[in-house]
Amino acid sequence: MNQFKGQTLSWELKDGVIELALHREPCNEIGSLTLEELEKFASAMERMQNQAHALILYSTMKSGFCAGADLRELYQGAQGMEKQGAARSVREFLERIHKVMNAIDSSPLTTIAALNGVTFGGGLELALVCDLIVADKMARFCFPELRLGLIPGFGGIPRLKRDLGNAVVRDLLLTGRSFNATKAQQVGLVSQVVGEGESLNAARGTAAQLGKFDRRTAIAAKKFIKPIPYEDLQQEIDIFCELFTQPAVEAGLKKFVESKDAQPYLP
Amino acid sequence: MADDKKTLEEILNLAAAQFKVPREKLTADDDFFKTLGIDSLQALDLLTRLEHHFNVELPDYELQGVSDFRTLASRIQARL
């Protein structure tokens, strides 16, 4: 299936480049429907990768690339369940999304995240599976999970630790603050910062350049330089599920979901 | 003090232009969420634009509870 149009995302293979577009209102929050469609994509990607050299992930939402997990769905799903049951259900979700993330992370394609606006939590974790990150100057990065009594659960900490210094991980994780694309480039997270609304064009230009190289060499280079931190990823799931049963999480999610505050995305 | 005033003026001009509100309708003590009619995602957009405009880094926890232009200006001024 070289082309797909779903409710939360779409993809198309053209001229050796797969473009995966996220388009769920308001800001591509990742819930069960997005996960199902991401799983479909991961299967399709395996079939398409012999005809492609690059994958671009981007958002059609003006608000941003992705605001992270669908916290409303997470909160509502846990209501009426006993804590251990809710934790089991969360673990199942995490294991499924980790499979998708690992498939993109280890794909033989060269992968590019083309970012705009809000790239928070699970959205940042999705960007981090890509080999290159191109961001427009309005992109903003954050791991807000500690505000909810959690840690990032889609593989963000191990991947950020793999790609950047531990000090950057601690800053983002422990303060819960957000920073802009210029700062993200300074710390090595982003490879190119471009003008507002230009990240997809820049990613397409980069993908065209990648197509000039020998595929076998590019695949070998990626495999050599980008190990998948499987042990840390598994540990992250375990810690997340353990924390998920704590009262602070229910309180944090409730506060977010029921907030009438104009600033639920701010710390 | 003169710098504070200049910073405030630049914020008001930028907010008016970005959110298409007549500049004369904005005052220093306005609640910008209400006056600009913005939500938290748009507030982040404003924050990013201000960081670029003033070439500063504004940790968002420093802006917790800040909703008027005057206080916002003083937070930015402290980082210049």
Boltz contact constraints between the chains, C-beta under 6 A:
constraints:
  - contact:
      token1: [A, 63]
      token2: [B, 41]
      max_distance: 6.0
  - contact:
      token1: [A, 118]
      token2: [B, 41]
      max_distance: 6.0
  - contact:
      token1: [A, 138]
      token2: [B, 48]
      max_distance: 6.0
  - contact:
      token1: [A, 140]
      token2: [B, 44]
      max_distance: 6.0
  - contact:
      token1: [A, 140]
      token2: [B, 48]
      max_distance: 6.0
  - contact:
      token1: [A, 177]
      token2: [B, 59]
      max_distance: 6.0
  - contact:
      token1: [A, 177]
      token2: [B, 60]
      max_distance: 6.0
  - contact:
      token1: [A, 177]
      token2: [B, 61]
      max_distance: 6.0
  - contact:
      token1: [A, 178]
      token2: [B, 60]
      max_distance: 6.0
  - contact:
      token1: [A, 180]
      token2: [B, 48]
      max_distance: 6.0
  - contact:
      token1: [A, 180]
      token2: [B, 51]
      max_distance: 6.0
  - contact:
      token1: [A, 262]
      token2: [B, 33]
      max_distance: 6.0
  - contact:
      token1: [A, 262]
      token2: [B, 40]
      max_distance: 6.0
  - contact:
      token1: [A, 263]
      token2: [B, 40]
      max_distance: 6.0
  - contact:
      token1: [A, 264]
      token2: [B, 40]
      max_distance: 6.0
  - contact:
      token1: [A, 265]
      token2: [B, 40]
      max_distance: 6.0
  - contact:
      token1: [A, 265]
      token2: [B, 41]
      max_distance: 6.0
  - contact:
      token1: [A, 266]
      token2: [B, 40]
      max_distance: 6.0
  - contact:
      token1: [A, 266]
      token2: [B, 60]
      max_distance: 6.0
  - contact:
      token1: [A, 267]
      token2: [B, 60]
      max_distance: 6.0
  - contact:
      token1: [A, 267]
      token2: [B, 61]
      max_distance: 6.0
  - contact:
      token1: [A, 267]
      token2: [B, 64]
      max_distance: 6.0
